[in-house]
Amino acid sequence: MRQAARHRALPAALSALAALLAAPLSASAEPLRLATYAPDLGRDGPGLLLRDIRRDEAQVQDAARVIAHAAPDILLLTGFDHDAQGAALAAFAALLRDAGGPDYPHLIALPSNAGRASGHDLDGDGRTGRARDAQGYGRFTGEGAMALMSRHPLDLRRDFTPLLWRDLPGAEQPARGGAPFPSAEAQAARRLSSTGHWVVTARTPDGPLTLMAFAATPPVFDGPEDANGLRNRDEIRLWQRFMDGDLGPPPKPPFAILGLANLDPADGAGRRETMRALLADPRLQDARPESPGARAAADAAHAGEPALDTADWSAPPEGPGNLRVDYVLPSREGLAVLGAGVVWPEAGDLAEAATRASAHRLVWVDLLLD
């Protein structure tokens, strides 16, 4: 990105001389592009993602092409398998750099609740040790986790991933027949985050920016107790409790929430009022990123509405239909939105690559730190 020079205005009587002698006195703030993307870089077992990255597997290449096109300064990946050494993330960063994409020297990939053994029967089927009994759904530790990639240095400030669900102010855990579901013992041990909730400071050239990154469970795949619906709601609500100061010192602007909420404010399953409340929070601003692809894919019931969807799923009954589930929400104080979009072209090679890479599309917002 190029910096534009600012020139100090001089008295009108000296304007002619100023035209000849004026020089840049200070550099303007540099625009910063934040993005979140769920590129489906999860595999059936540990180590397989690293194998596929090293093999230049086609779907990995498609995901890399989408990222290279958007070229965000800071990118949150959701649905990216975690390994203890960070080998897959380092290999993916190298792949992007070597292919002429963004260079991300600063990486964070914390241990995830996905696949983390709980020791309890969390889904109420009478068995333990299965994917749904992990703290977050996962067939192995770290399946479908998160990672942050950045041009700028990153400092971890808070990790809410270990927070117990019951310890979130106002939490509501599932019940069946008036009793805790699946058991009081399981609820006492269950963590809130299905993947993770991180608070990270990015040290940008124009000052620090607090990032609040997360990936929430889909509010489906459960029973009448609505365990996943309630958990999805509280995973989203965590950020409002954090901003309220209920979980320790609140973040100081500028900050931004980014990640996979897995909840549309208007359509699909889940407690949609939760997403509407977050989008309407006066401390945040919604850039409402659109795309030509979402507009072209909209059904007749949504014709003429803003094309805000970020995931391309089959229409009911085969699937939930296209939904807005991925978000970048900057703070209203300290940040100016310059532009926003979703990498979802209507047609062409990039559109085909995005479709092959994932049902989700990359969401970006350009910001200026005030």
Backbone hydrogen bonds, N-H to C=O, Kabsch-Sander energy under -0.5 kcal/mol:
donor,donor_aa,acceptor,acceptor_aa,energy
6,R,26,S,-1.3
14,L,11,P,-1.7
15,S,12,A,-1.6
18,A,14,L,-2.9
19,A,15,S,-1.9
20,L,16,A,-0.7
20,L,17,L,-0.8
21,L,17,L,-2.2
22,A,18,A,-2.9
25,L,6,R,-1.4
26,S,6,R,-0.7
28,S,4,A,-1.5
32,L,367,L,-2.8
34,L,32,L,-0.6
34,L,365,V,-2.6
35,A,74,I,-1.8
36,T,363,V,-2.0
37,Y,76,L,-2.4
41,L,79,G,-0.9
42,G,40,D,-0.8
48,L,45,G,-1.4
51,R,47,G,-1.8
52,D,48,L,-2.3
53,I,49,L,-2.5
54,R,50,L,-2.3
55,R,51,R,-1.5
56,D,53,I,-1.4
57,E,52,D,-2.6
61,Q,57,E,-2.2
62,D,58,A,-2.2
63,A,59,Q,-2.2
64,A,60,V,-2.3
65,R,61,Q,-2.1
66,V,62,D,-1.8
67,I,63,A,-2.0
68,A,64,A,-2.7
69,H,65,R,-2.1
70,A,66,V,-1.9
71,A,67,I,-3.1
73,D,33,R,-1.7
74,I,33,R,-1.9
75,L,149,M,-3.0
76,L,35,A,-2.3
77,L,75,L,-0.6
77,L,147,A,-3.3
78,T,37,Y,-2.3
79,G,144,G,-0.6
79,G,145,A,-1.2
80,F,145,A,-2.4
81,D,41,L,-2.1
82,H,142,G,-2.5
86,G,83,D,-1.6
90,A,86,G,-2.3
91,A,87,A,-2.3
92,F,88,A,-2.3
93,A,89,L,-2.5
94,A,90,A,-2.0
95,L,91,A,-2.2
96,L,92,F,-2.3
97,R,93,A,-2.3
98,D,94,A,-3.0
99,A,95,L,-1.5
100,G,97,R,-1.6
101,G,96,L,-2.9
104,Y,102,P,-0.6
106,H,150,S,-1.9
107,L,105,P,-0.6
108,I,148,L,-2.2
113,N,195,T,-2.4
115,G,136,G,-3.2
116,R,113,N,-1.8
122,L,120,H,-1.1
133,D,130,R,-1.8
134,A,130,R,-0.5
134,A,131,A,-0.9
135,Q,116,R,-3.2
136,G,113,N,-1.6
138,G,131,A,-1.2
142,G,114,A,-3.2
143,E,140,F,-1.9
145,A,80,F,-0.8
145,A,142,G,-1.0
147,A,77,L,-2.0
148,L,108,I,-2.9
149,M,75,L,-2.7
150,S,106,H,-2.2
151,R,73,D,-2.3
155,D,201,T,-2.4
157,R,199,V,-3.2
158,R,199,V,-1.9
160,F,197,H,-2.4
161,T,197,H,-0.6
163,L,160,F,-1.9
165,W,190,R,-2.2
167,D,164,L,-1.4
168,L,165,W,-1.7
171,A,168,L,-2.2
176,R,179,A,-2.7
179,A,176,R,-1.6
181,F,174,P,-2.4
187,Q,183,S,-2.2
188,A,184,A,-1.8
189,A,185,E,-0.8
189,A,186,A,-0.8
190,R,186,A,-1.3
192,L,163,L,-2.8
195,T,215,A,-0.6
196,G,215,A,-0.7
198,W,213,A,-2.7
199,V,158,R,-3.0
200,V,198,W,-0.5
200,V,211,L,-2.7
201,T,155,D,-3.2
202,A,200,V,-0.5
202,A,209,L,-3.1
203,R,153,P,-2.7
203,R,201,T,-0.5
204,T,202,A,-1.3
204,T,207,G,-1.3
207,G,204,T,-1.8
209,L,202,A,-2.1
210,T,254,P,-2.1
211,L,200,V,-3.8
212,M,256,A,-2.9
213,A,198,W,-1.9
213,A,211,L,-0.6
214,F,258,L,-1.4
215,A,196,G,-1.1
216,A,260,L,-3.1
220,V,218,P,-0.7
226,D,223,G,-2.2
230,L,226,D,-2.6
231,R,227,A,-2.2
232,N,228,N,-2.7
233,R,229,G,-1.9
234,D,230,L,-2.2
235,E,231,R,-2.6
236,I,232,N,-1.7
237,R,233,R,-2.5
238,L,234,D,-1.6
239,W,236,I,-1.2
240,Q,236,I,-0.6
240,Q,237,R,-0.6
241,R,237,R,-2.1
242,F,238,L,-2.3
243,M,239,W,-2.5
244,D,240,Q,-1.7
245,G,241,R,-0.6
245,G,242,F,-1.2
246,D,241,R,-2.4
247,L,241,R,-0.5
247,L,248,G,-0.6
248,G,245,G,-0.8
256,A,210,T,-2.0
257,I,329,L,-2.5
258,L,212,M,-2.4
259,G,327,Y,-2.3
260,L,214,F,-1.5
261,A,259,G,-0.8
261,A,325,V,-2.0
262,N,325,V,-1.5
264,D,267,D,-0.5
272,R,270,G,-1.5
274,T,271,R,-2.2
275,M,271,R,-0.6
276,R,272,R,-2.1
277,A,273,E,-2.1
278,L,274,T,-1.8
279,L,275,M,-2.5
280,A,276,R,-1.6
281,D,278,L,-1.2
284,L,281,D,-2.1
285,Q,330,P,-2.4
287,A,285,Q,-0.7
291,S,307,A,-0.9
293,G,344,W,-3.0
295,R,291,S,-1.6
296,A,292,P,-2.4
297,A,293,G,-1.9
298,A,294,A,-0.8
298,A,295,R,-0.6
302,H,299,D,-1.7
303,A,300,A,-1.2
305,E,302,H,-2.0
308,L,306,P,-1.5
310,T,323,L,-2.6
311,A,323,L,-1.7
312,D,359,A,-3.3
313,W,311,A,-0.9
318,E,315,A,-1.0
319,G,315,A,-1.1
321,G,314,S,-2.6
323,L,311,A,-1.1
325,V,323,L,-0.8
327,Y,259,G,-2.7
329,L,257,I,-3.4
331,S,255,F,-2.8
332,R,283,R,-2.3
336,A,368,L,-2.4
338,L,336,A,-0.5
338,L,366,D,-2.9
339,G,366,D,-1.2
341,G,364,W,-2.3
342,V,290,E,-1.5
343,V,362,L,-2.7
344,W,342,V,-2.1
352,E,348,G,-2.0
353,A,349,D,-2.4
354,A,350,L,-2.6
355,T,351,A,-1.9
356,R,352,E,-2.2
357,A,353,A,-2.1
358,S,354,A,-1.7
360,H,38,A,-0.5
361,R,310,T,-2.5
363,V,36,T,-2.5
364,W,341,G,-2.7
365,V,34,L,-2.4
366,D,339,G,-3.1
367,L,32,L,-3.1
368,L,336,A,-2.0
370,D,334,G,-2.1
